[in-house]
Amino acid sequence: MKIVYASRTGNCESIINRLGIDNLMIQTGEETVKEDVILLTYTDGYGLVPTEVEEFVEKNKKYIKGVIGSGDTSFGEAYCGAAVTISEQLNIPLIMKIENTGTDEDIENLKKKLEEIK
Ligand SMILES: Cc1cc2nc3c(=O)[nH]c(=O)nc-3n(C[C@H](O)[C@H](O)[C@H](O)COP(=O)(O)O)c2cc1C
């Protein structure tokens, strides 16, 4: 399944590049999809969904089948808060939380999880 992602400082983009998977980058939030996708998002503020991601989700929610979070554990309870919120809002699985760019092991685990939901 295609992964749609947003990346402000490059961590999510690094994850996508290492997954080597069909993808679409959310830049403005105006993007639309017409096929089922998985969403990868960073977290902003303290546990907030980035604005462009919020807009994308609003427009495309019926196609989003799972969400992956990239965050930083130093934010404590707000770790990957954006992905947690979207998972709850859309009632879709939170596939994985990844710290920043993730380790090589994280990427391998994520590849396996994505294979399972293909
Ligand atoms: C202003 C700011 C606020 C952030 N807030 C959170 C947060 O609440 N929770 C979290 O897990 N990560 C938070 N992060 C960390 C980013 O979500 C994390 O580094 C992510 O990997 C960034 O992805 P990107 O490089 O693709 O933009 C924050 C980062 C910045 C710069």
Ligand as a Chemical Component Dictionary entry (heavy atoms), coordinates in Angstrom:
data_LIG
# 
_chem_comp.id                   LIG 
_chem_comp.type                 NON-POLYMER 
_chem_comp.pdbx_formal_charge   0 
_chem_comp.three_letter_code    LIG 
# 
loop_
_chem_comp_atom.comp_id 
_chem_comp_atom.atom_id 
_chem_comp_atom.alt_atom_id 
_chem_comp_atom.type_symbol 
_chem_comp_atom.charge 
_chem_comp_atom.model_Cartn_x 
_chem_comp_atom.model_Cartn_y 
_chem_comp_atom.model_Cartn_z 
_chem_comp_atom.pdbx_ordinal 
LIG C1  C1  C 0 8.556  22.124 17.632 1  
LIG C2  C2  C 0 8.605  20.621 17.726 2  
LIG C3  C3  C 0 7.667  19.974 18.502 3  
LIG C4  C4  C 0 7.681  18.561 18.603 4  
LIG N1  N1  N 0 6.727  17.925 19.387 5  
LIG C5  C5  C 0 6.760  16.572 19.501 6  
LIG C6  C6  C 0 5.810  15.885 20.321 7  
LIG O1  O1  O 0 4.935  16.471 20.960 8  
LIG N2  N2  N 0 5.869  14.527 20.380 9  
LIG C7  C7  C 0 6.818  13.810 19.712 10 
LIG O2  O2  O 0 6.824  12.589 19.803 11 
LIG N3  N3  N 0 7.742  14.440 18.923 12 
LIG C8  C8  C 0 7.730  15.795 18.809 13 
LIG N4  N4  N 0 8.659  16.430 18.021 14 
LIG C9  C9  C 0 9.669  15.614 17.348 15 
LIG C10 C10 C 0 9.329  15.307 15.892 16 
LIG O3  O3  O 0 7.984  14.892 15.735 17 
LIG C11 C11 C 0 10.245 14.186 15.424 18 
LIG O4  O4  O 0 11.592 14.623 15.531 19 
LIG C12 C12 C 0 9.969  13.735 14.010 20 
LIG O5  O5  O 0 10.826 12.662 13.707 21 
LIG C13 C13 C 0 10.161 14.856 13.003 22 
LIG O6  O6  O 0 9.881  14.365 11.714 23 
LIG P1  P1  P 0 10.349 15.147 10.399 24 
LIG O7  O7  O 0 11.859 15.320 10.508 25 
LIG O8  O8  O 0 9.976  14.259 9.267  26 
LIG O9  O9  O 0 9.652  16.470 10.395 27 
LIG C14 C14 C 0 8.674  17.825 17.915 28 
LIG C15 C15 C 0 9.626  18.484 17.145 29 
LIG C16 C16 C 0 9.603  19.873 17.046 30 
LIG C17 C17 C 0 10.663 20.561 16.216 31 
# 
loop_
_chem_comp_bond.comp_id 
_chem_comp_bond.atom_id_1 
_chem_comp_bond.atom_id_2 
_chem_comp_bond.value_order 
_chem_comp_bond.pdbx_ordinal 
LIG C1  C2  SING 1  
LIG C2  C3  SING 2  
LIG C2  C16 DOUB 3  
LIG C3  C4  DOUB 4  
LIG C4  N1  SING 5  
LIG C4  C14 SING 6  
LIG N1  C5  DOUB 7  
LIG C5  C6  SING 8  
LIG C5  C8  SING 9  
LIG C6  O1  DOUB 10 
LIG C6  N2  SING 11 
LIG N2  C7  SING 12 
LIG C7  O2  DOUB 13 
LIG C7  N3  SING 14 
LIG N3  C8  DOUB 15 
LIG C8  N4  SING 16 
LIG N4  C9  SING 17 
LIG N4  C14 SING 18 
LIG C9  C10 SING 19 
LIG C10 O3  SING 20 
LIG C10 C11 SING 21 
LIG C11 O4  SING 22 
LIG C11 C12 SING 23 
LIG C12 O5  SING 24 
LIG C12 C13 SING 25 
LIG C13 O6  SING 26 
LIG O6  P1  SING 27 
LIG P1  O7  DOUB 28 
LIG P1  O8  SING 29 
LIG P1  O9  SING 30 
LIG C14 C15 DOUB 31 
LIG C15 C16 SING 32 
LIG C16 C17 SING 33 
# 
